[in-house]
Amino acid sequence: MYGWIFRNLPGPLWFRIIIAIVLVVAAVLLLMQFVFPWLSQFNPLNDSTIGGGV
């Protein structure tokens, strides 16, 4: 799959490497900004009871 994506990127090798790095950084940023915070509300491990006393 990754080979198919890399082969279909336009330009010479050095430009395809730069585009691939930008795509990976964009995917990580998208996950960190939107997907993981949304998923954290469904994670039962976030509900801590330590220090929740009166």
C-alpha positions in Angstrom: 0.0 0.0 0.0 2.7 2.5 0.9 4.7 1.5 -2.1 1.7 2.2 -4.3 1.2 5.7 -2.7 4.9 6.5 -3.1 5.0 5.4 -6.8 2.0 7.5 -7.6 3.4 10.7 -6.1 4.5 13.2 -8.8 8.0 14.4 -9.4 11.5 13.1 -9.0 12.7 11.0 -6.0 13.8 13.9 -3.8 10.4 15.6 -4.3 8.4 12.4 -3.6 10.4 12.0 -0.3 9.5 15.5 0.7 5.8 15.0 -0.1 5.8 11.7 1.7 7.2 13.4 4.9 4.7 16.2 4.6 1.9 13.7 4.3 3.0 11.7 7.3 3.4 14.9 9.4 -0.1 16.1 8.3 -1.6 12.7 9.2 0.0 12.8 12.7 -1.1 16.4 13.3 -4.7 15.5 12.2 -4.8 12.5 14.6 -3.3 14.5 17.5 -5.6 17.5 17.1 -9.0 15.9 16.3 -9.1 12.1 16.4 -7.4 11.3 19.7 -9.1 13.9 21.8 -12.5 12.8 20.5 -11.6 9.1 21.3 -10.4 9.9 24.8 -14.0 10.6 26.0 -14.7 6.9 25.4 -11.6 5.6 27.2 -12.5 4.3 30.7 -8.9 4.6 31.9 -9.3 8.4 32.1 -11.8 8.1 35.0 -9.5 8.4 38.0 -10.8 8.1 41.6 -7.5 9.0 43.3 -7.8 12.3 45.1 -11.5 12.7 44.4 -12.5 12.7 48.1 -14.0 15.5 50.1 
